[in-house]
Amino acid sequence: MNFNEEFSLLLRACYPLIYLPTNEEERAERAIADATKNLGKRNVYIWDFVNGYQENPNNAGYGKRNPLQALEFVTRMPKNAGGVFILRDFQRFLEDIAISRELRNLARVLKSQPKNIIIIAPQVQIPEELAEIITVVDFALPTASEIKTEIVKLISATQQNLSATLLDELVRAAQGLSLERIKRVLTKAIATNGKLEPEDVELILEEKRQSIRQTQILDYYPATEQISDIGGLDNLKSWLLRRGGAFSEQARAYGLPNPRGLLLVGIQGTGKSLTAKAIAHHWHLPLLRLDVGRLFAGLVGESESRTRQTIELAEALAPCILWIDEIDKGFAGLDGKGDSGTTSRVFGTFITWLAEKKTPVFVVATANNIRALPPEMLRKGRFDEIFFVGLPNQAEREAIFKVHLSKLRPHNLVSYDVKRLAYETPDFSGAEIEQTIIEAMHIGFSQNRDFTTDDILEAASQIVPLAKTAQEQIEFLQQWVAAGKARLASNNNSLSDRIQSQLS
């Protein structure tokens, strides 16, 4: 059911108070007007704090700077007179006791009258005493079809004939932006060149990055890492490579569902975040990074609103990769103590979306502490697969050394004894291997020479690997994986040898 159908149904069912959380005020008002066209004689009245009511000359300015009078205007209308009353930014007055009381009075009366009050606001801010009588309706960002129509309308003035390929690229680049932002950036491009060019796709993408940054929840992450940059993790890489074309139209025609996502579990520094970046690069999909901690805000209802906004934006940008780093830290303390159950509500919204989403948003979540994750997160259906990313074995450490050294000293790689380096660094993670090379470079640079194998070994001798300092956590992970709770990301590694012995 699209917005027009759902909204028309609520109007016909006499829902008295409807709340539309959106920044696209103008587009929302047009959509409301379209939805009321088939409902007989229902006039649309628009109020804001500065100008009062504006649509009808007889009522021009009524309720100006007086939100209570704006509600009294609804009661003045004849009982049988239909009307849709749009109140802009009215969420700011809901805490006022007189406003709250009047809305509750109106909710009783309007159930039997063809009148509806619509609150349009950037985010949901509903006091607890009004939650029962206000219905929140999501107003999604523009669809690909709406964006295409807007682009065609804009270029009609230039008499330019866009190729189907360029039009599709512009539409795909613009998904996730408001219609106002799309019009603004395309108008800028047309004003610069007199027409739209293939280079303007980058202008739209930059506007999208700016838009995502302004949410202060998601980051549009540049993904330059490749699958070949990951040392080891052969099982995981094979799994990913098999799904490289899973977002294509051919896959849909074949009957394949969209891949849902991955949960990568393991101690820090084993390549989980690198894998998320490499997936986006290999599949040629935009990478969005979500910091779960940013979802939580001080105002009542704002955390839930931010969660819905995040989901809406990710789906508007689909197909895409949504990378949730250290998800275990974000949803710790789900008992709800001290936050009135906000964490539980946000978590509930999120895992419901994980289980029911139909859009091609591939979620890559990483976790270090499996004990902090609620059992619901690990249930089948949330993710396609759960992989355990353990410490690299000797062959994998050799591959990791080669990856880093080939980037830093591509013409001098043969001078490093990577076999010896791998042998001398048991239980080192990929991040720790990288750090030993950086430390060796400092040693060589301080002595005005290139760094050597011996410098790397000296640096390694000064590092206490996490495998020793986090031994208890690793042992717990071993037992968890041995119980069959996750697949091994590697064919064989220093931990999986021990896990296999436990299974046998």
C-alpha positions as CSV (number, residue, x, y, z in Angstrom):
1,M,0.0,0.0,0.0
2,N,1.5,3.3,-1.1
3,F,1.2,6.6,0.8
4,N,-1.8,7.9,-1.2
5,E,-3.8,4.7,-0.6
6,E,-2.9,4.5,3.1
7,F,-3.5,8.1,3.8
8,S,-6.9,8.1,1.9
9,L,-7.9,5.1,4.0
10,L,-7.1,6.9,7.2
11,L,-9.1,9.9,6.1
12,R,-12.1,7.8,5.2
13,A,-11.9,5.9,8.5
14,C,-12.1,9.3,10.3
15,Y,-8.7,9.1,12.0
16,P,-8.8,12.4,13.8
17,L,-5.1,13.2,14.3
18,I,-2.4,12.1,11.9
19,Y,1.3,12.9,12.2
20,L,3.6,13.0,9.2
21,P,7.3,13.1,10.1
22,T,9.2,14.6,7.1
23,N,11.4,17.4,6.1
24,E,9.7,17.6,2.7
25,E,6.9,19.9,3.7
26,E,5.9,21.1,0.3
27,R,5.9,17.6,-1.3
28,A,3.9,16.2,1.7
29,E,1.3,18.9,1.3
30,R,0.9,18.1,-2.4
31,A,0.5,14.4,-1.6
32,I,-2.2,15.2,1.0
33,A,-4.0,17.3,-1.5
34,D,-3.9,14.5,-4.1
35,A,-5.2,12.0,-1.5
36,T,-8.2,14.2,-0.7
37,K,-9.3,14.6,-4.3
38,N,-11.3,11.4,-4.3
39,L,-13.0,12.0,-1.0
40,G,-15.7,14.4,-2.0
41,K,-15.9,18.0,-0.7
42,R,-13.0,18.2,1.7
43,N,-11.2,21.5,1.7
44,V,-7.6,21.7,2.7
45,Y,-6.6,24.4,5.3
46,I,-3.0,25.1,6.0
47,W,-1.8,26.8,9.2
48,D,1.6,28.0,10.5
49,F,2.6,30.0,13.5
50,V,3.8,33.1,11.6
51,N,0.9,33.5,9.0
52,G,-2.0,31.6,10.6
53,Y,-4.5,30.0,8.1
54,Q,-3.7,31.0,4.5
55,E,-5.7,29.1,2.0
56,N,-9.1,30.8,2.3
57,P,-9.4,34.6,2.0
58,N,-12.2,34.6,4.5
59,N,-9.9,33.0,7.1
60,A,-6.6,34.6,6.1
61,G,-4.4,35.2,9.2
62,Y,-6.8,33.4,11.6
63,G,-4.8,31.8,14.4
64,K,-1.7,33.8,13.7
65,R,0.8,33.2,16.5
66,N,-1.9,31.4,18.4
67,P,-1.8,27.6,18.2
68,L,-4.8,27.2,20.5
69,Q,-6.9,29.4,18.2
70,A,-5.7,27.2,15.3
71,L,-7.4,24.2,16.9
72,E,-10.5,26.3,17.8
73,F,-10.9,27.1,14.1
74,V,-11.6,23.3,13.6
75,T,-14.4,23.4,16.1
76,R,-16.0,26.5,14.5
77,M,-16.6,24.5,11.2
78,P,-20.1,23.0,10.7
79,K,-20.3,19.4,11.8
80,N,-21.0,18.0,8.3
81,A,-18.4,20.2,6.5
82,G,-15.4,18.2,5.4
83,G,-11.9,19.5,6.0
84,V,-8.3,18.5,6.2
85,F,-6.3,20.8,8.5
86,I,-2.6,20.9,8.0
87,L,-0.6,22.3,11.0
88,R,3.0,23.0,10.2
89,D,5.6,22.5,13.0
90,F,2.8,22.0,15.5
91,Q,4.9,19.4,17.5
92,R,6.5,22.4,19.3
93,F,3.2,23.1,21.1
94,L,2.1,19.6,22.1
95,E,3.6,19.9,25.5
96,D,1.4,22.8,26.4
97,I,-1.4,21.6,28.7
98,A,-4.1,23.7,26.9
99,I,-3.1,22.4,23.5
100,S,-2.9,18.8,24.7
101,R,-6.3,19.0,26.3
102,E,-7.9,20.6,23.3
103,L,-6.4,17.9,21.0
104,R,-7.9,15.2,23.2
105,N,-11.2,16.9,23.2
106,L,-11.1,17.1,19.4
107,A,-10.1,13.5,19.0
108,R,-13.5,12.5,20.6
109,V,-15.5,14.9,18.4
110,L,-13.9,14.3,15.1
111,K,-14.4,10.5,15.1
112,S,-17.9,11.1,13.8
113,Q,-17.1,14.1,11.5
114,P,-15.3,14.2,8.0
115,K,-12.5,16.2,9.4
116,N,-8.8,15.4,10.0
117,I,-6.0,17.3,11.6
118,I,-2.5,16.6,10.0
119,I,0.7,17.6,11.8
120,I,3.7,17.9,9.6
121,A,7.0,18.0,11.4
122,P,10.7,17.1,10.7
123,Q,10.7,14.4,13.4
124,V,8.3,12.6,15.8
125,Q,7.9,14.4,19.1
126,I,4.7,13.2,20.8
127,P,4.0,13.5,24.5
128,E,3.0,10.3,26.2
129,E,-0.6,11.5,26.9
130,L,-1.2,12.0,23.2
131,A,0.4,8.8,21.9
132,E,-2.9,6.9,22.0
133,I,-4.8,9.4,19.8
134,I,-2.2,10.4,17.2
135,T,-1.4,8.1,14.3
136,V,2.1,8.4,12.8
137,V,2.2,7.8,9.0
138,D,5.6,7.4,7.4
139,F,6.2,9.7,4.4
140,A,9.0,8.0,2.4
141,L,11.6,9.8,0.3
142,P,10.8,10.0,-3.4
143,T,10.7,6.8,-5.4
144,A,12.7,6.2,-8.6
145,S,9.6,6.9,-10.6
146,E,9.0,10.2,-8.9
147,I,12.7,11.2,-9.4
148,K,12.5,10.3,-13.1
149,T,9.4,12.4,-13.6
150,E,11.1,15.4,-11.9
151,I,14.3,15.1,-14.0
152,V,12.2,14.9,-17.2
153,K,10.2,17.9,-16.1
154,L,13.4,19.9,-15.4
155,I,15.1,19.2,-18.7
156,S,12.0,19.9,-20.8
157,A,13.0,23.6,-20.6
158,T,16.4,22.9,-22.0
159,Q,15.0,20.9,-25.0
160,Q,17.7,18.3,-24.2
161,N,17.1,14.6,-25.1
162,L,18.8,12.6,-22.3
163,S,19.9,9.1,-23.2
164,A,18.2,6.3,-21.3
165,T,21.5,5.3,-19.8
166,L,22.3,8.8,-18.4
167,L,18.7,9.2,-17.2
168,D,19.0,5.9,-15.3
169,E,22.4,6.9,-13.8
170,L,21.0,10.3,-12.6
171,V,17.9,8.6,-11.1
172,R,20.1,6.0,-9.3
173,A,22.5,8.6,-8.0
174,A,19.6,10.8,-6.7
175,Q,17.8,8.0,-4.8
176,G,17.9,8.9,-1.1
177,L,17.7,12.6,-1.6
178,S,14.6,14.8,-1.1
179,L,12.9,16.2,-4.2
180,E,13.9,19.7,-3.2
181,R,17.6,18.7,-3.0
182,I,17.4,16.9,-6.3
183,K,15.8,19.9,-8.0
184,R,18.5,22.2,-6.5
185,V,21.5,20.3,-7.6
186,L,20.1,19.6,-11.1
187,T,19.2,23.2,-11.5
188,K,22.8,24.1,-10.6
189,A,24.1,21.7,-13.2
190,I,21.8,23.0,-15.9
191,A,22.8,26.6,-15.0
192,T,26.5,25.7,-15.3
193,N,26.4,23.9,-18.6
194,G,23.0,24.6,-20.1
195,K,22.2,20.9,-20.0
196,L,22.9,17.8,-18.0
197,E,26.1,15.9,-18.6
198,P,27.4,12.5,-17.4
199,E,29.8,14.4,-15.0
200,D,26.7,15.7,-13.2
201,V,26.2,12.3,-11.6
202,E,29.2,13.1,-9.3
203,L,27.5,16.4,-8.3
204,I,24.4,14.5,-7.2
205,L,26.6,12.0,-5.3
206,E,28.3,14.8,-3.5
207,E,24.9,16.3,-2.6
208,K,24.0,12.8,-1.3
209,R,27.1,12.6,0.8
210,Q,26.3,16.1,2.2
211,S,22.7,15.0,3.0
212,I,23.8,11.9,4.8
213,R,26.4,13.8,6.8
214,Q,23.7,16.2,8.0
215,T,21.7,13.3,9.5
216,Q,24.6,12.9,12.0
217,I,23.6,9.2,12.1
218,L,24.9,7.7,8.9
219,D,28.3,8.2,7.1
220,Y,28.7,7.7,3.4
221,Y,31.9,5.7,3.5
222,P,34.3,5.6,0.5
223,A,35.2,1.9,-0.1
224,T,38.5,1.4,-1.9
225,E,39.5,-1.8,-0.2
226,Q,39.4,-5.0,-2.4
227,I,38.7,-8.6,-1.6
228,S,42.4,-9.3,-2.4
229,D,43.3,-7.0,0.5
230,I,41.9,-9.5,2.9
231,G,44.5,-12.1,4.0
232,G,43.0,-15.5,4.6
233,L,39.2,-15.9,5.4
234,D,38.8,-18.2,2.4
235,N,35.4,-19.5,3.4
236,L,34.0,-16.1,3.9
237,K,35.5,-14.8,0.6
238,S,34.1,-17.8,-1.3
239,W,30.6,-17.1,0.2
240,L,30.8,-13.5,-0.8
241,L,32.1,-14.1,-4.3
242,R,29.2,-16.6,-5.0
243,R,26.8,-13.7,-4.2
244,G,28.4,-11.1,-6.4
245,G,25.5,-10.9,-8.8
246,A,22.7,-11.5,-6.3
247,F,21.4,-8.0,-6.6
248,S,21.0,-8.1,-10.4
249,E,17.7,-8.3,-12.3
250,Q,18.9,-11.7,-13.6
251,A,19.0,-13.0,-10.0
252,R,15.4,-11.7,-9.5
253,A,14.2,-13.4,-12.7
254,Y,15.9,-16.6,-11.5
255,G,13.9,-16.4,-8.3
256,L,16.7,-15.6,-5.9
257,P,15.7,-13.3,-3.0
258,N,17.9,-10.3,-2.1
259,P,20.8,-11.3,0.2
260,R,19.9,-10.1,3.7
261,G,23.3,-9.6,5.4
262,L,26.1,-11.0,7.5
263,L,27.1,-10.9,11.2
264,L,30.8,-11.1,11.6
265,V,31.9,-12.2,15.1
266,G,35.5,-12.2,16.5
267,I,38.0,-10.4,18.5
268,Q,39.3,-6.9,17.5
269,G,41.7,-6.5,14.6
270,T,40.8,-9.7,12.7
271,G,39.5,-8.0,9.5
272,K,35.8,-7.7,10.2
273,S,35.6,-4.0,9.3
274,L,37.9,-4.5,6.3
275,T,35.6,-7.2,5.0
276,A,32.6,-4.8,5.1
277,K,34.5,-2.2,3.0
278,A,35.7,-4.9,0.6
279,I,32.2,-6.2,0.0
280,A,30.9,-2.7,-1.0
281,H,33.9,-2.2,-3.4
282,H,33.6,-5.7,-4.9
283,W,29.8,-5.5,-5.4
284,H,30.0,-1.8,-6.6
285,L,27.5,-0.7,-4.0
286,P,27.4,2.4,-1.8
287,L,28.6,1.8,1.7
288,L,26.7,3.5,4.6
289,R,28.2,3.2,8.1
290,L,25.9,3.3,11.1
291,D,27.1,4.2,14.5
292,V,24.3,2.7,16.7
293,G,25.2,5.1,19.6
294,R,24.1,8.1,17.4
295,L,20.6,6.7,17.3
296,F,20.0,7.6,20.9
297,A,19.0,11.1,21.7
298,G,17.8,13.0,24.8
299,L,14.2,13.9,23.7
300,V,11.4,11.5,24.2
301,G,10.6,9.7,20.9
302,E,13.6,11.1,19.1
303,S,15.7,7.9,19.2
304,E,12.8,6.0,17.7
305,S,12.5,8.7,15.0
306,R,16.2,8.5,14.2
307,T,15.9,4.8,13.8
308,R,13.0,5.1,11.3
309,Q,15.0,7.8,9.5
310,T,18.0,5.6,9.2
311,I,16.0,2.7,7.8
312,E,14.1,5.0,5.4
313,L,17.4,6.5,4.1
314,A,19.1,3.1,3.7
315,E,16.1,1.7,1.8
316,A,16.0,4.8,-0.4
317,L,19.6,4.3,-1.3
318,A,19.2,0.5,-2.0
319,P,20.8,-1.5,-3.3
320,C,23.5,-0.6,-0.8
321,I,25.6,-2.0,2.1
322,L,24.7,-0.9,5.6
323,W,27.8,-1.4,7.8
324,I,27.0,-1.5,11.6
325,D,30.4,-1.6,13.4
326,E,30.5,-3.1,16.9
327,I,26.8,-3.6,17.1
328,D,27.3,-5.4,20.5
329,K,28.2,-2.1,22.1
330,G,25.3,-0.2,20.6
331,F,22.6,-2.5,22.1
332,A,24.2,-3.4,25.4
333,G,21.9,-3.0,28.4
334,L,18.6,-4.0,26.9
335,D,17.0,-4.2,30.3
336,G,15.8,-0.6,29.6
337,K,16.9,0.6,33.1
338,G,17.5,4.3,33.2
339,D,16.2,5.1,29.7
340,S,12.5,4.3,30.0
341,G,12.9,1.4,27.6
342,T,14.2,3.5,24.7
343,T,17.0,1.0,23.9
344,S,14.5,-1.9,23.8
345,R,12.2,0.0,21.5
346,V,15.0,1.0,19.1
347,F,16.3,-2.6,19.2
348,G,12.8,-4.0,18.5
349,T,12.3,-1.7,15.6
350,F,15.7,-2.6,14.2
351,I,15.5,-6.4,14.4
352,T,11.9,-6.4,13.1
353,W,13.2,-4.5,10.0
354,L,16.1,-7.0,9.7
355,A,13.7,-9.9,9.6
356,E,11.0,-8.3,7.3
357,K,12.9,-6.0,4.9
358,K,12.3,-6.6,1.3
359,T,14.6,-3.9,-0.1
360,P,18.1,-4.8,-1.2
361,V,19.9,-3.4,1.8
362,F,22.8,-5.8,2.7
363,V,23.6,-5.4,6.4
364,V,27.1,-6.2,7.6
365,A,27.2,-6.1,11.4
366,T,30.4,-6.7,13.3
367,A,30.6,-7.8,17.0
368,N,33.5,-8.4,19.4
369,N,31.7,-9.5,22.5
370,I,29.1,-12.1,21.6
371,R,27.9,-12.2,25.2
372,A,26.6,-8.6,24.9
373,L,24.4,-9.4,21.9
374,P,20.7,-10.3,22.8
375,P,19.6,-13.8,21.6
376,E,17.1,-12.2,19.2
377,M,19.9,-10.8,17.1
378,L,21.4,-14.3,16.6
379,R,18.1,-15.9,15.6
380,K,17.9,-17.3,12.0
381,G,16.3,-14.9,9.6
382,R,18.0,-11.8,10.8
383,F,21.1,-12.5,8.7
384,D,21.9,-14.9,5.9
385,E,24.9,-16.2,7.9
386,I,27.0,-15.7,11.0
387,F,30.7,-16.0,10.5
388,F,33.4,-16.4,13.1
389,V,36.5,-14.4,12.2
390,G,39.3,-16.0,14.2
391,L,43.0,-15.3,14.5
392,P,45.0,-16.0,11.3
393,N,47.0,-19.2,11.1
394,Q,50.6,-19.2,9.8
395,A,49.7,-19.3,6.1
396,E,47.1,-16.5,6.6
397,R,49.7,-14.4,8.5
398,E,52.0,-14.8,5.6
399,A,49.3,-13.6,3.2
400,I,48.6,-10.6,5.5
401,F,52.3,-9.7,5.6
402,K,52.4,-9.9,1.8
403,V,49.4,-7.6,1.5
404,H,50.8,-4.9,3.6
405,L,54.4,-5.1,2.4
406,S,53.3,-5.2,-1.3
407,K,51.6,-1.8,-0.7
408,L,54.5,-0.2,1.2
409,R,57.5,-1.8,-0.7
410,P,56.1,-3.3,-4.0
411,H,59.5,-3.2,-5.7
412,N,61.4,-4.6,-2.7
413,L,59.0,-7.3,-1.5
414,V,61.4,-10.2,-2.1
415,S,63.9,-8.7,0.4
416,Y,61.5,-9.6,3.3
417,D,61.3,-13.1,4.7
418,V,57.5,-13.3,5.0
419,K,57.6,-17.0,6.0
420,R,59.8,-16.3,8.9
421,L,57.7,-13.3,9.9
422,A,54.6,-15.4,9.9
423,Y,56.3,-18.1,11.9
424,E,57.5,-15.7,14.5
425,T,54.2,-14.0,15.1
426,P,51.8,-16.7,16.5
427,D,48.4,-15.5,17.6
428,F,48.9,-12.0,16.0
429,S,45.8,-10.5,14.5
430,G,45.8,-8.7,11.2
431,A,45.8,-5.3,12.9
432,E,48.7,-6.3,15.1
433,I,50.7,-7.4,12.1
434,E,50.0,-4.0,10.4
435,Q,51.2,-2.3,13.6
436,T,54.5,-4.2,13.7
437,I,55.3,-3.1,10.2
438,I,54.5,0.5,11.1
439,E,56.7,0.3,14.2
440,A,59.5,-1.3,12.0
441,M,59.2,1.6,9.6
442,H,59.8,4.0,12.5
443,I,62.9,2.1,13.5
444,G,64.3,2.2,9.9
445,F,63.3,5.9,9.4
446,S,64.9,7.0,12.7
447,Q,68.2,5.4,11.5
448,N,68.0,6.9,8.0
449,R,67.6,3.5,6.2
450,D,64.9,1.2,4.9
451,F,63.2,-1.1,7.4
452,T,64.1,-4.8,7.3
453,T,62.8,-8.2,8.4
454,D,64.7,-7.9,11.6
455,D,63.1,-4.6,12.4
456,I,59.7,-6.1,12.0
457,L,60.7,-9.0,14.3
458,E,62.0,-6.5,16.9
459,A,58.8,-4.6,16.7
460,A,56.8,-7.8,17.1
461,S,58.7,-8.7,20.2
462,Q,57.6,-5.6,21.9
463,I,53.8,-6.2,21.2
464,V,51.7,-8.2,23.6
465,P,49.0,-9.6,21.3
466,L,45.3,-9.4,22.2
467,A,45.2,-13.2,22.1
468,K,47.1,-13.1,25.5
469,T,45.4,-10.1,27.1
470,A,41.9,-11.3,26.0
471,Q,42.4,-15.0,26.6
472,E,39.1,-15.4,28.5
473,Q,37.1,-13.8,25.7
474,I,38.8,-16.0,23.1
475,E,38.2,-19.2,25.0
476,F,34.5,-18.3,25.3
477,L,34.3,-17.6,21.6
478,Q,36.0,-21.0,20.9
479,Q,33.3,-22.8,23.0
480,W,30.5,-20.7,21.3
481,V,31.8,-21.6,17.8
482,A,32.4,-25.2,18.8
483,A,28.7,-25.5,19.7
484,G,27.9,-24.8,16.0
485,K,26.6,-21.3,16.5
486,A,28.6,-19.8,13.6
487,R,30.5,-20.8,10.5
488,L,34.3,-20.5,10.3
489,A,35.5,-17.6,8.1
490,S,38.7,-19.5,7.4
491,N,39.4,-23.0,6.1
492,N,41.8,-23.4,9.1
493,N,43.2,-21.0,11.7
494,S,45.0,-21.1,15.0
495,L,41.7,-21.2,16.9
496,S,39.7,-23.4,14.6
497,D,42.3,-26.2,15.0
498,R,41.4,-26.3,18.7
499,I,37.7,-25.9,17.9
500,Q,37.8,-28.9,15.6
501,S,39.5,-31.0,18.3
502,Q,36.6,-30.1,20.6
503,L,34.1,-31.2,18.0
504,S,35.8,-34.5,17.3
